[in-house]
Amino acid sequence: MSQRKRLSKAARRRRQRNRRIAMFIVGLLIVGAVWFGILLFLNGRKEDSAREPITSGQENEPEATGTPVPTETPTPEPLPAVDMSGINSTSGILVRLSDGQTVAEKDADVQIYPASMTKMMTAIVAIENLSDLNQTITLSQELFAPLYEEGASMAGFAPGDQVTAMDLLYGVILPSGAECCLGLAEQIAGSESAFADMMNAKAQELGMTATHFVTSTGLHDPEHYTTVRDLTKLMTYALQNETFRTIFCTKQYTTSPVASAPEGLSFSSSMFDRMESPAVNGGEIEGGKTGYTSDAGLCLASLAVVDGTEYICVTAGAQGNTWTEPYHVYDAQNIYNQIDPSAGNTGDQAAGEDAAASDTVSDASDTETQTVEQADPAA
């Protein structure tokens, strides 16, 4: 009997111990369930937040539907109708500056001699490689001797003049000063040939694949050539530079005092000097760079705005010289005038008149013996 009582007591203790273990396990399960519920709740809040629309100024991402959304292709601006068949120049091209679209062309890829249009490249290379446009550059006696011998166009500085780089840049573009080109070339590269290497490197960078420079001045050399199409690539690039654009579009400029000109030298644009008015139908010619040698003919690279749109035009090989009528300028005016629809037949009529004038001047050009830009204020 006592043994049964002892067994009963042992059994009761086991049952109590088992009950406590069961309660502990139940407690753990309850706590685990509570934590699991909390985690589910927090995760649900995050997902709801991710699905909420963005209201902090950011745009919602488009919902992926599996169907591609067609994108609208912008309609290109229509190009004006321009006819270059009647111009005096043997080569020509008109390009809309904003998008590089060619509006009209005539033998645009035929090799030409650029003459002083070369100086556009001289100017932009100099601008990009001068650390200080106000620095003073001394023009040496040795610099002038070959230019005097070749009869190159000059801005008017004298040997020994100490000139700011900015004044030299204006001298390069406006009066087409060869001494300004050499002064910049020697200051930047040490020699003109080394500077020409820099010009050729820039030409390659701009995709001017049909261009090769030998000089900074554009004086004639058989290995110094380009195309009018390549020159529009140069202009498109250079006109993005505010310093270049300002100089290119300047009509008149006075330099700082120098030893040979205590009151400074007065420059005027060789292009604007040869046109009665820069006005064209619906706008005006804003700037330009002329060029001439007997091998190159009369050349012109210009910028105009017509009906609020800018265009660049390059022509080369017009008959005549710096003492005849400015047939290169007439060509530019004819081309720009055709852009405006209100011009009617004015452009065609002007082309016919210019072609007739070109025939008249051809006899005079037959007697032309000048082989460089000799004493050429419009080169």
Stockholm file with secondary structure:
# STOCKHOLM 1.0

chainA/1-379         MSQRKRLSKAARRRRQRNRRIAMFIVGLLIVGAVWFGILLFLNGRKEDSAREPITSGQENEPEATGTPVPTETPTPEPLPAVDMSGINSTSGILVRLSDGQTVAEKDADVQIYPASMTKMMTAIVAIENLSDLNQTITLSQELFAPLYEEGASMAGFAPGDQVTAMDLLYGVILPSGAECCLGLAEQIAGSESAFADMMNAKAQELGMTATHFVTSTGLHDPEHYTTVRDLTKLMTYALQNETFRTIFCTKQYTTSPVASAPEGLSFSSSMFDRMESPAVNGGEIEGGKTGYTSDAGLCLASLAVVDGTEYICVTAGAQGNTWTEPYHVYDAQNIYNQIDPSAGNTGDQAAGEDAAASDTVSDASDTETQTVEQADPAA
#=GR chainA/1-379 SS CHHHHHHHHHHHHHHHHHHHHHHHHHHHHHHHHHHHHHHHHHHHHHHHHHHSCCCSSCCCCCCCCSSCCCCCCCCCCCCCCCCCTTCSSSEEEEEETTTCCEEEEESTTSCBCCGGGGHHHHHHHHHHHCSCTTCEEECCHHHHHHHHHHTCCCCSCCTTCEEEHHHHHHHHHSSCCHHHHHHHHHHHHSSHHHHHHHHHHHHHHTTCTTCBCCCSSCCCCTTCBBCHHHHHHHHHHHTTSHHHHHHHTCSEEECCCBTTBTTCCEEECTTGGGCSCCEETTEEEEEEEEEEETTTEEEEEEEEEETTEEEEEEEEEESCCTTSCCHHHHHHHHHHHTTSGGGTTHHHHHHHHHHHHHHHHHHHHHTCCCCSCTTCTTC
#=GC SS_cons         CHHHHHHHHHHHHHHHHHHHHHHHHHHHHHHHHHHHHHHHHHHHHHHHHHHSCCCSSCCCCCCCCSSCCCCCCCCCCCCCCCCCTTCSSSEEEEEETTTCCEEEEESTTSCBCCGGGGHHHHHHHHHHHCSCTTCEEECCHHHHHHHHHHTCCCCSCCTTCEEEHHHHHHHHHSSCCHHHHHHHHHHHHSSHHHHHHHHHHHHHHTTCTTCBCCCSSCCCCTTCBBCHHHHHHHHHHHTTSHHHHHHHTCSEEECCCBTTBTTCCEEECTTGGGCSCCEETTEEEEEEEEEEETTTEEEEEEEEEETTEEEEEEEEEESCCTTSCCHHHHHHHHHHHTTSGGGTTHHHHHHHHHHHHHHHHHHHHHTCCCCSCTTCTTC
//
